[in-house]
């Protein structure tokens, strides 16, 4: 079957959705399908055909719109047998959003600003943004016009959000959780020595909750200093340097930047703290669990459904500093932490990329 997938950046290093698209595409190709990637820019990959759409780069809304329009024009001339869209195209036989419901994401994005004036200003900009309106219109178009025959949610949380937002029945949505390469992301042969290593990993530090995590670290630092907070990702470090100095935790915080081999960073950590304001289904959370790490996250993370009291902690809101401090302090106990980590790994062995690709292949074949 000729299967089309649309993603602006076909590069697994760009983010969670990009990494997922790459993993799914390569596995579908290995199954003998002809896989076509519609993209603005992408990495040449054996067995994958890149169809680069000549989009307008600026402003952002025009890039978003031109990508969807160019894709629709190509689809009218030479459509694949089945098209998988990620909320960035007008045409999609199967719809699978990785960013969640745009309107809910926007409200959670606004909530992630702690300063009331900054939050009010950001709310005005987002709610009146041409780019946001264009993105929302394109993302919802296949569902509103009933152009897609199948809708896939990547978590039960997202399914709940979609049924309410689009006023559609739960039976009309399939749930296929993200998958992880459990060979690449695997526990260390021996747990790392030394002080408790808390890992935070994100591309958007603010939305994923770095500020409340730093505040929690500041509270812990008042009583004990045998821990290290390691921050991985391409977020804006300068936004937090003043707070780190004010909390006097500079000797406990390390910014790692982007890492070519994140699996090695996971194996060198003891726990993952991911107090996110919104994640449809965080791959970071799942990769950490596959790596044998207990996870602390929030109910706004679709992947939190995979975390019971045996694998980690789920707090209600990112700014529940007391709840986060309590969870981190419990995980200073090495034996308790190791048991949780083993349970997390066992849980994720049921959420492999192979199982995800098989489930998505079945849906694509039925829709084609």
C-alpha positions as CSV (number, residue, x, y, z in Angstrom):
1,X,0.0,0.0,0.0
2,X,1.1,3.6,-0.7
3,X,0.9,5.4,2.6
4,X,1.3,9.1,3.0
5,X,2.3,10.9,6.2
6,X,2.6,14.7,6.6
7,X,5.0,16.5,8.9
8,X,6.8,19.8,8.3
9,X,10.1,18.6,9.7
10,X,10.9,15.0,9.0
11,X,13.7,14.7,11.4
12,X,13.6,12.6,14.6
13,X,15.8,15.1,16.5
14,X,13.3,18.0,16.1
15,X,10.7,16.8,18.7
16,X,8.3,14.1,19.9
17,X,5.9,14.2,16.9
18,X,8.8,14.3,14.5
19,X,10.5,11.3,16.2
20,X,7.3,9.4,16.3
21,X,6.6,10.1,12.5
22,X,10.2,8.9,11.7
23,X,9.8,5.7,13.8
24,X,6.4,4.9,12.3
25,X,7.5,5.6,8.7
26,X,10.6,3.4,8.9
27,X,8.6,0.5,10.4
28,X,5.9,0.8,7.8
29,X,8.5,0.8,5.1
30,X,10.1,-2.4,6.5
31,X,6.7,-4.0,6.3
32,X,6.8,-3.5,2.5
33,X,4.6,-0.4,2.2
34,X,5.6,2.5,-0.1
35,X,5.9,5.4,2.4
36,X,5.7,9.0,1.2
37,X,6.5,11.8,3.6
38,X,5.0,15.2,2.7
39,X,7.3,17.7,4.4
40,X,8.8,21.2,4.2
41,X,12.2,19.8,5.0
42,X,13.4,16.4,5.9
43,X,16.2,13.9,6.3
44,X,16.8,11.5,3.5
45,X,16.0,8.0,4.7
46,X,16.4,4.7,3.0
47,X,13.1,3.2,1.9
48,X,11.2,6.5,2.4
49,X,10.1,8.9,-0.4
50,X,10.3,12.6,0.6
51,X,7.9,14.9,-1.2
52,X,9.1,18.4,-0.3
53,X,6.4,21.0,-0.4
54,X,7.6,24.5,-1.4
55,X,6.0,26.5,1.4
56,X,6.3,30.2,2.3
57,X,8.7,30.4,5.3
58,X,7.4,33.6,6.8
59,X,5.3,34.7,8.6
60,X,4.5,31.5,10.6
61,X,0.8,31.5,9.8
62,X,1.6,31.7,6.1
63,X,4.0,28.7,6.4
64,X,1.3,26.7,8.1
65,X,-1.3,27.6,5.6
66,X,0.9,27.2,2.5
67,X,1.9,23.7,3.7
68,X,-1.7,22.6,4.0
69,X,-2.6,24.1,0.6
70,X,0.4,22.7,-1.2
71,X,-0.4,19.3,0.3
72,X,-4.1,19.5,-0.8
73,X,-2.9,20.4,-4.4
74,X,-0.6,17.4,-4.5
75,X,-3.3,15.1,-3.2
76,X,-5.6,16.1,-6.0
77,X,-3.0,15.1,-8.6
78,X,-1.4,12.0,-7.1
79,X,-2.9,10.9,-3.8
80,X,-1.6,7.9,-1.9
81,X,-3.8,5.0,-1.1
82,X,-4.3,6.2,2.4
83,X,-3.2,9.5,4.1
84,X,-2.3,9.9,7.7
85,X,-2.5,13.5,8.9
86,X,-1.3,15.0,12.2
87,X,-3.5,18.0,12.3
88,X,-1.5,20.0,9.7
89,X,-3.4,19.1,6.5
90,X,-6.8,19.6,5.0
91,X,-6.8,16.1,3.6
92,X,-6.5,13.0,5.8
93,X,-8.1,9.6,5.7
94,X,-6.8,8.9,9.2
95,X,-6.4,11.8,11.7
96,X,-4.0,11.6,14.6
97,X,-3.1,14.7,16.6
98,X,0.1,14.7,18.6
99,X,-0.3,18.2,19.9
100,X,-3.7,17.7,21.5
101,X,-6.8,19.9,21.0
102,X,-5.5,23.3,19.9
103,X,-7.9,25.3,22.0
104,X,-7.1,23.3,25.2
105,X,-3.3,23.5,24.5
106,X,-3.7,27.3,24.1
107,X,-5.4,27.7,27.5
108,X,-2.8,25.5,29.2
109,X,0.0,27.5,27.4
110,X,-1.4,30.7,28.9
111,X,-1.6,29.0,32.4
112,X,2.1,28.2,32.2
113,X,3.0,31.9,32.7
114,X,3.3,32.6,36.4
115,X,3.6,36.4,36.2
116,X,0.0,37.7,36.1
117,X,0.9,40.6,33.7
118,X,2.9,38.4,31.4
119,X,0.1,35.8,31.5
120,X,-2.5,38.5,30.6
121,X,-0.4,39.8,27.8
122,X,0.3,36.3,26.4
123,X,-3.4,35.4,26.6
124,X,-4.2,38.5,24.5
125,X,-1.6,37.6,21.9
126,X,-2.6,34.0,21.6
127,X,-6.4,34.5,21.5
128,X,-5.9,37.1,18.8
129,X,-3.2,35.4,16.9
130,X,-3.7,34.8,13.2
131,X,-1.3,31.9,13.4
132,X,-3.3,30.2,16.2
133,X,-6.5,30.7,14.3
134,X,-5.0,29.2,11.1
135,X,-3.5,26.3,13.0
136,X,-6.8,25.6,14.7
137,X,-8.8,25.8,11.5
138,X,-6.5,23.4,9.7
139,X,-6.2,21.0,12.6
140,X,-10.0,20.8,13.0
141,X,-10.9,20.8,9.3
142,X,-10.8,17.1,8.6
143,X,-13.0,16.3,11.6
144,X,-15.4,19.2,11.2
145,X,-16.0,18.4,7.5
146,X,-16.0,14.6,8.2
147,X,-13.3,14.1,5.6
148,X,-11.4,11.5,7.7
149,X,-12.8,8.0,8.1
150,X,-10.8,7.3,11.3
151,X,-9.7,9.4,14.2
152,X,-6.9,8.2,16.5
153,X,-6.2,9.7,19.9
154,X,-2.7,9.0,21.4
155,X,-4.1,8.8,25.0
156,X,-7.4,8.4,26.9
157,X,-7.0,12.0,28.1
158,X,-6.9,13.3,24.5
159,X,-9.9,11.1,23.6
160,X,-11.8,12.7,26.4
161,X,-10.8,16.2,25.3
162,X,-11.6,15.5,21.6
163,X,-15.1,14.0,22.3
164,X,-16.0,17.0,24.3
165,X,-14.5,19.7,22.0
166,X,-15.8,18.2,18.8
167,X,-19.1,16.9,20.3
168,X,-18.5,13.4,18.8
169,X,-19.1,10.0,20.3
170,X,-16.3,8.1,22.1
171,X,-17.0,5.2,19.7
172,X,-15.7,7.3,16.8
173,X,-12.2,7.5,18.2
174,X,-9.6,4.8,18.4
175,X,-6.9,5.1,21.2
176,X,-3.4,4.1,20.3
177,X,-0.8,5.1,22.8
178,X,2.6,6.2,21.7
179,X,5.2,3.5,21.4
180,X,8.8,3.5,22.6
181,X,11.9,1.7,21.2
182,X,12.5,-0.4,24.3
183,X,15.8,-1.6,23.1
184,X,17.2,1.9,22.6
185,X,15.6,3.1,25.9
186,X,16.5,0.4,28.4
187,X,17.7,0.5,32.1
188,X,21.3,0.9,32.9
189,X,23.1,-2.3,33.8
190,X,23.9,-0.8,37.2
191,X,22.1,2.2,38.8
192,X,24.3,5.3,38.8
193,X,26.1,6.1,42.0
194,X,26.2,9.4,43.8
195,X,23.5,11.9,44.8
196,X,19.9,11.7,43.5
197,X,19.9,12.7,39.9
198,X,16.6,14.3,38.8
199,X,16.2,14.6,35.1
200,X,14.0,17.2,33.3
201,X,13.8,16.9,29.5
202,X,11.9,19.2,27.2
203,X,12.0,21.5,24.2
204,X,9.7,24.0,25.8
205,X,11.0,24.5,29.3
206,X,8.1,26.7,30.4
207,X,5.2,24.6,29.1
208,X,6.7,21.4,30.5
209,X,7.0,22.9,34.0
210,X,10.7,23.8,34.7
211,X,9.7,26.8,36.8
212,X,7.7,24.8,39.4
213,X,10.4,22.1,39.4
214,X,13.0,24.7,40.3
215,X,10.8,26.0,43.0
216,X,10.5,22.5,44.4
217,X,14.2,22.0,44.2
218,X,14.6,25.2,46.2
219,X,12.4,23.8,48.9
220,X,14.4,20.6,49.1
221,X,17.7,22.5,49.1
222,X,16.7,24.1,52.4
223,X,17.0,20.7,54.1
224,X,19.4,18.7,52.0
225,X,21.8,19.1,49.2
226,X,22.5,15.5,48.0
227,X,20.7,15.9,44.7
228,X,21.4,17.1,41.2
229,X,18.8,18.5,38.8
230,X,19.9,17.9,35.2
231,X,18.0,19.8,32.4
232,X,18.1,18.4,28.9
233,X,16.7,20.1,25.8
234,X,16.8,23.2,23.7
235,X,14.7,25.5,25.9
236,X,15.6,29.0,26.9
237,X,18.1,28.7,29.7
238,X,18.5,32.4,30.3
239,X,14.8,32.7,31.4
240,X,15.6,30.7,34.6
241,X,19.1,31.9,35.6
242,X,17.9,34.7,37.8
243,X,15.5,32.4,39.7
244,X,18.3,29.8,40.2
245,X,20.5,32.5,41.7
246,X,17.7,33.7,43.9
247,X,17.0,30.1,45.2
248,X,20.8,29.6,45.7
249,X,20.7,26.2,43.9
250,X,23.2,26.9,41.2
251,X,25.5,24.2,42.4
252,X,22.7,21.6,42.1
253,X,21.5,22.6,38.6
254,X,23.1,21.6,35.3
255,X,21.9,22.5,31.8
256,X,22.9,19.7,29.4
257,X,21.5,21.2,26.2
258,X,20.3,19.0,23.4
259,X,21.8,15.5,23.4
260,X,22.4,13.3,20.4
261,X,21.9,10.2,22.5
262,X,19.2,11.0,25.1
263,X,19.0,7.3,26.1
264,X,22.4,7.6,27.7
265,X,21.2,10.6,29.7
266,X,18.2,8.6,30.9
267,X,20.4,5.8,32.0
268,X,22.6,8.2,34.0
269,X,19.5,9.5,36.0
270,X,17.6,8.2,38.9
271,X,14.2,9.8,38.3
272,X,12.3,11.9,35.7
273,X,10.4,15.0,36.9
274,X,7.9,16.2,34.2
275,X,5.4,18.6,35.8
276,X,3.9,19.5,32.5
277,X,1.1,21.9,31.9
278,X,0.0,20.0,28.8
279,X,1.1,16.9,26.9
280,X,-1.2,14.8,24.8
281,X,1.0,11.8,25.6
282,X,4.6,12.6,26.6
283,X,7.2,10.5,24.8
284,X,9.7,11.8,27.4
285,X,7.6,10.2,30.1
286,X,7.4,6.9,28.3
287,X,11.1,6.8,27.4
288,X,12.1,7.5,31.0
289,X,9.8,4.6,32.2
290,X,11.3,2.3,29.5
291,X,14.7,3.3,30.9
292,X,13.7,2.1,34.3
293,X,13.1,5.5,35.9
294,X,10.2,6.4,38.3
295,X,8.3,9.4,36.9
296,X,6.7,12.4,38.6
297,X,4.2,14.1,36.3
298,X,0.8,15.8,36.2
299,X,-2.7,14.8,35.3
300,X,-2.4,17.1,32.2
301,X,-0.1,14.5,30.7
302,X,-1.9,11.8,28.7
303,X,0.9,9.4,29.6
304,X,0.0,9.8,33.3
305,X,-2.6,7.1,32.7
306,X,0.3,4.6,32.5
307,X,1.6,5.7,36.0
308,X,0.1,4.1,39.1
309,X,1.5,4.4,42.6
310,X,3.7,1.5,41.7
311,X,5.6,3.4,38.9
312,X,5.7,7.0,40.1
313,X,3.6,10.0,41.1
314,X,0.9,12.0,39.4
315,X,0.1,15.4,40.9
316,X,-2.9,17.5,39.9
317,X,-1.2,20.7,38.8
318,X,2.4,21.8,38.0
319,X,2.4,24.4,40.8
320,X,1.5,21.8,43.4
321,X,5.0,22.4,44.9
322,X,4.2,20.5,48.1
323,X,3.1,17.5,46.1
324,X,6.2,17.6,44.0
325,X,8.5,18.0,46.9
326,X,6.9,15.1,48.8
327,X,7.2,12.8,45.7
328,X,10.9,13.7,45.1
329,X,11.8,13.3,48.8
330,X,10.2,9.8,48.8
331,X,12.5,8.8,45.9
332,X,15.6,9.5,47.9
333,X,15.1,6.0,49.2
334,X,17.2,3.9,46.8
335,X,15.4,0.6,47.4
336,X,12.0,2.1,47.0
337,X,13.2,4.0,43.9
338,X,14.6,0.8,42.3
339,X,11.4,-1.1,42.8
340,X,9.4,1.7,41.2
341,X,11.9,1.9,38.3
342,X,11.6,-1.8,37.6
343,X,7.8,-1.6,37.7
344,X,8.0,1.4,35.2
345,X,10.1,-0.7,32.8
346,X,7.7,-3.6,33.1
347,X,4.7,-1.4,32.3
348,X,6.4,0.1,29.2
349,X,7.2,-3.3,27.8
350,X,3.6,-3.3,26.7
351,X,3.9,0.0,24.9
352,X,6.6,-0.7,22.3
353,X,6.9,1.1,18.9
354,X,6.4,-2.3,17.2
355,X,3.0,-2.6,18.8
356,X,2.1,1.0,18.0
357,X,3.2,0.6,14.4
358,X,1.2,-2.7,14.1
359,X,-2.0,-1.0,15.5
360,X,-1.5,2.0,13.2
361,X,-0.9,-0.2,10.1
362,X,-4.1,-2.1,10.8
363,X,-6.1,1.2,11.0
364,X,-4.4,2.5,7.8
365,X,-5.2,-0.7,5.9
366,X,-8.8,-0.6,7.0
367,X,-9.1,3.1,6.0
368,X,-7.4,2.7,2.7
